[in-house]
Amino acid sequence: MGVKDELGRFGEKVAADFLGSIGYSIIERNWRCRSGEIDIVAREGDALVVVEVKTRSGRGYGTPAESVTYTKARRLRGLAAQWARGHEGGFARIRIDVIAIERDPRGGTTLRHLPGVI
């Protein structure tokens, strides 16, 4: 597994653990279909929450949150709708969150949760 893949897996685990600690129920991780992938599918109350996790080890290419482009946001909206059509759950609404994680060279981690940013 490459360094980038390891960093991504690390970030997704940190994000899932964080969401669980604040009361979200994790339904699924790394859901894939032909259109793409959802990092985390969760429930918060009556909301289906699709979570995009972005992890970076430096700011050479900007912050993790800045890497969620308009195109990526549009794709996530479509993926959220597609996931909801294929699953029952009684969700009253769908929300897309971003979790931005930065890991510094000394091993420190900063997590920023952006609920409903997309």
C-alpha angles and dihedrals in degrees: 000000000000126000091251091052091048091050090049093050090047091052094048091051092048090048094048091048090049093049091049090051092056095048106269118138112225108223101175142351128211096005109185137193135156091280097055144278138299112211097206132006112196144162125231110180107305094342128102104218121200110196126202111199119203119185126185134176094204143006098245089116097032131269121320092250091053089062091069099095130192089258092052091048091051091049091050091053090054093046091050091053091046092050091048092051091054098046136056119220112130094248115177093198144003123232131182118213131185123213112198116198127187121191117195125211091257091059098258117142131208119193125194118187115203107188117202093356092142 
